Amino acid sequence: MKYKLIQKANPLEPETQRKWYASAVKRGTINNYQLSKGIASKSSLTRGAVMNVIENMVDEIPRYLVDGYSVNLNNLGTLRLSLSSEGVNEPGDFIAENIKNTRVVFTPSPEFKKMLEKIDFKEV
């Protein structure tokens, strides 16, 4: 994995000396078409069949998350929804409008974490 060095200040101590930190170099974005082409080359499925599966998976995952399920993608990891809300003093005072943020949390699987530990880093 390639990285570059960037200089940043500590936001909690803006007067201190700025330090250098590694930042991942992004080479671009892979879309569903490119992903399906790569998967098809490793299987007996056509690119169109793989694309169909990917698009259906993209449709299904949010539905399960909203219904309160975690979605386990085996060796990749698990997706779940998390909420942020304003606190209230009494349970009866809480209304749905107190919920301010919904986000998807990804927890990598142990296999995925092991793969990340083996990354070879190179400065560009």
Secondary structure by P-SEA (a helix, b strand, c coil): cbbbbbbbccccccccbbbbbbbbbbcccccaaaaaaaaaaaccccaaaaaaaaaaaaacaaaaaaabbbbbcccccccbbbbbbbbbccccccccccccbbbbbbbbcaaaaaaaaabbbbcc
